[in-house]
Amino acid sequence: MVALVIFSVVILSLVGLSFRVAKSGTRATDQALSMAVLLSKLDLATETSFDSLGHLVGCDTTVSGRTKVIGCTSVTSTTVRLDSVQIIVHTTLPGARPDTIWLSRAKWRFVPMR
């Protein structure tokens, strides 16, 4: 009888530990999806020509399972030759904070060699 009580206490403590490990694994997967969306939007804003930055404005939604990742891009014209790009990515998970990246893009200017 004592062995059964000891065995049940050990099993109950392992159940709590396995639940905690599974929860942190799920959170890491959701964070990896959010970072992938953020980096893809950043690459797109970096590779797009200066004159076409206005086409990136808007929000996109990526769905994986029950998780939605919403990535929004806005472009603000600072000067004639400088634009500021803001990328915000947030998820529908409770407690998740949005990630924001600011990027300044300058228009390429040809300087002839003399």
C-alpha positions in Angstrom: 0.0 0.0 0.0 2.8 2.4 0.8 4.5 1.6 -2.5 1.2 2.5 -4.3 1.1 5.9 -2.5 4.7 6.7 -3.3 4.2 5.6 -7.0 1.1 7.8 -7.3 2.9 10.9 -5.9 5.8 10.4 -8.3 3.4 10.0 -11.3 1.4 13.1 -10.3 4.6 15.2 -10.1 5.7 14.0 -13.5 2.3 14.9 -15.0 2.8 18.5 -13.9 6.3 18.6 -15.4 5.2 17.1 -18.7 2.4 19.6 -18.9 4.8 22.5 -18.3 7.2 21.2 -21.0 4.4 20.8 -23.5 3.1 24.3 -22.9 6.6 25.9 -23.3 7.1 23.9 -26.5 3.8 25.2 -27.9 4.7 28.8 -27.0 8.1 28.4 -28.7 6.4 27.2 -31.9 4.0 30.2 -31.9 6.9 32.6 -31.3 8.9 31.0 -34.2 5.9 31.5 -36.5 5.6 35.2 -35.5 9.3 35.7 -36.1 9.1 34.1 -39.5 6.3 36.5 -40.5 8.2 39.4 -39.2 11.4 38.5 -41.1 9.5 37.8 -44.3 7.9 41.3 -44.2 11.3 42.8 -43.3 12.9 41.1 -46.3 10.1 42.3 -48.6 10.5 45.9 -47.4 14.2 45.7 -47.9 14.1 44.2 -51.4 11.3 46.4 -52.8 12.4 49.4 -54.8 12.0 52.8 -53.2 9.4 54.0 -55.6 7.2 50.9 -54.9 7.2 51.0 -51.1 3.6 52.3 -51.1 2.4 48.9 -52.5 3.5 47.2 -49.2 1.0 49.1 -47.1 -1.6 46.9 -45.5 -2.1 43.9 -43.2 -1.8 40.2 -43.9 -2.9 37.3 -41.8 -1.1 33.9 -41.5 -3.0 31.1 -39.9 -1.4 28.0 -38.4 -3.7 25.8 -36.4 -5.7 28.0 -34.0 -3.0 30.7 -34.1 -3.4 33.8 -36.3 -0.4 36.0 -36.9 -1.2 39.5 -38.2 1.5 41.5 -39.9 0.9 45.2 -40.8 3.2 47.4 -42.8 2.9 51.2 -43.0 5.1 53.6 -45.0 5.6 57.3 -44.0 7.4 59.7 -46.3 9.9 61.6 -44.2 11.5 63.6 -47.0 11.5 63.4 -50.8 14.4 60.9 -50.6 13.7 59.2 -47.3 10.8 56.9 -46.3 10.1 55.3 -42.9 8.7 51.8 -42.9 7.0 50.4 -39.8 6.3 46.7 -39.5 4.1 45.4 -36.7 3.4 41.7 -36.1 1.0 40.4 -33.4 -0.7 37.1 -32.7 -4.1 36.2 -31.4 -2.6 34.3 -28.4 -3.5 35.8 -25.0 -0.5 37.5 -23.4 1.5 37.8 -26.6 3.1 41.2 -27.2 3.4 42.7 -30.6 6.8 43.0 -32.3 7.7 46.3 -34.1 10.5 47.1 -36.5 11.2 50.6 -37.9 13.2 50.8 -41.1 14.4 53.9 -42.9 14.8 53.6 -46.7 16.6 56.2 -48.8 16.2 56.7 -52.5 19.3 55.7 -54.5 21.1 58.7 -56.0 23.6 58.4 -58.8 26.9 60.1 -58.2 29.1 60.3 -61.3 32.8 59.6 -61.0 35.0 62.4 -62.1 
